[in-house]
Amino acid sequence: MIDISLPLDWNLITYPGDARYEHYDYMTHEKNGVHITRVIMETHSGTHIDAPFHALPNGGTMSSIPLEHLNGPATVVEVNGNAINAQDIPGTVEKRVLFKTKNSGLYDSFHEDFCYISESAGKRLVDLGVETVGIDYLSIEQFGTKGMKVHKILLEKGIAIIEGLMLKDVKPGRYELMCLPIRIDTDGAPCRAVLK
């Protein structure tokens, strides 16, 4: 198995304006006879899934995303440009498509010039009947754009979005994706994603 999730730790980068991940000793063996850690994070920290409500005011929350969409055969597509365009997507892909880009090497600090999914690519993924789209950075949208257009193209059609994947050591090809969000019914949720 290949773990394609980002570790949740103090070094986790965040999108500008988002709260940073933190964790503290809440109880300790010395004081309480047990150790419990308090974790402070946003639903879109690290490797996570976007629910429709993240971009659509009347969209569903995490419970609206079938777990079947997040688990099963997946295609890892490698794109070397600054944007993922319709022509970068093969004609035949699995129901789950993960994009490996230059982004997997950008997790040292936030970079505004990360590779993103274009509107034309979003529409092509809809036309191909994809159920889940993943990318190896904090957002599928081009940095600085307004309106979350690509999110809306995908989420309006019930396509799940996984952001924050680590695909640096993954070769393009066919895999089995296993991706489970924590069971929290909000606009998104952290998840653990692995390929087999």
N, C-alpha and C positions, 0 to 999 in steps of 0.2 A: 504494500500500500504506500501511496505517496501522499503525505499530508500537504495540502495546498492552502492551509489557513495561516494567517499571520499570528504570531504569539502576542497575547495580551500582556504587555509589560510597560514599564515607564518610558521605553524608547519608541512606543507606537506613535507614528505620525498621525496628524489629523488634518482635515480640511480647514482652511482658514476660517476662523470664527467659531469652530466647534470646540467643545470642552475636551480637555485632554483626559486620557485614561489615568485613573489613580487607584491604588489599593493600600489599605492600612490594616494594622493589627487592631481588631475590634476587641477581641478577648485573647488572653495569653494563658499558657499553661501555668506560669508562675502566679498570676492573679486569679484566674478563673478555673484552673484545672482542665482547660480545653483550649484549643486554638481555633479562632474564627476570624476570617479576613473580611473586611468591608470593601466592596468594589464600587467605584464611582465611574460611570461611563455612559455614553449616549447609545441609543439603539443602532446607530450607524458607525460604531467604532470597530476598527479592525475588519476582519472578514465578516460580512453581514449580507442580509437579504433585504431588499426594498419591497415593501408591500405597496399596493396601489395607492393607499391613503397618503403615502409619502409625497406624491405629486398630484393626486386627484382629490379634490375636496370631498367628493362623494364616493371615493374608492374604498375597497375593502381593506381590512387590516390583515395581519399575518394569518389569521384563521381562514382567510379566503384563498390562500395558496395551497393547492393540494400537494402533499408530501411526495406524491408520485412524480410531480413535475421536477422535483429537485433530485431525484434518484433514478438512475438507469443509464443506458448508453449515452455517451457524450463524445463530441468531437472537439479536440483542441486544435485551433487554427492559429498559426503564427503570422503576424502582420508586422512588417518592418518599417512602415511609414509613420507619419505623425497623426494620421487619422485612419480609422477603419471605414472603408467605403464599400458600396455594394459589390463592386468587382473583386474585392478581397475575399468574399465569401464563396466557397465552393458550391456547385450546383446541388450536391448531395451531402447533407450533414445529418447527424443524429438530432433528436428532439432537444438536446441540451448542447449548447455551443459555448465554449470558453475561449476567450481571446488571449493569446500570449503575445505580448508586445515588449517594447523597450522598457515599459513601466516596471516590470519585475526587478529591474536594477535601480529603481528610484526610491526605494523605501528608507534611505538614510535621512532624508528631510523632504519637506513638501516641494514639489516642482510644478510650476504653472504650465509647463509645456508638455504635460503627459499626453499620451495617445488616447483618443476618445472614439466613440462610435458616432458616425455621422448620421444625419436623418435618412439618407439614402440607404445606408446599411441597416438601420432600424426597420425601414419599410421592407427591405429584402428578407430580413429575418421573419417578419410577420408573414410574408408571402410563402416562405418555406415551411410554415407551420411549426416553428420552434416553440418550445414550452419554457425554456430557461436560457438566459444569456448571462455569461459571466465575464468579468474583465479583471486584469491584474493591476488595478489601482483604485483610488478612493471614490471615483465617479465614472460613469459612462459618458457624461456630458463634457463638452469642451469647456475649459476653464474660462470664467467670465461671461458666459452666455446666460441669458435670462429665459425664463419660461419653462425650463425642464422639458423641452420638446421631445427629445429622444426617449426620456423616461415615459412620457405620455403616450408616444407611439407604441411602445411595448406594453406598458401596464394597462392601457385601454383594451388591449387584446388578450389580457390574462397571462402575459409572459412574465415569469419571475426574473428578477435581476439580482445577481450575486456580484458584489463589489469587494475589492480588497483581497483578491486571490494572489497567491504566490506561485507563479508558474515558471520561475527562472530555470529550474532544472528539469522541466517537463518537455518531452519531445512532442511535436505535433502528431496527431493521430487519433485513434479511437480508444476510449477508455470506458470504465464504469464509474460514474460519479455517485458518491454518497455524500449528501449534504443535509444536515439536520439543524434547523434553527432552534434556539431555546423557545420554550412554549410561553411566549409573552404576546398578548394580542394587541399590538401597537402598529405604528407606521413602518416598522422594520425590526430586525432582530439579529444579534450576533449568531454566528453559526460555525460549525466545524465541517470542513469540506475535505474529502479525500478522494483520490483516484486509484483505481485498481486496474 
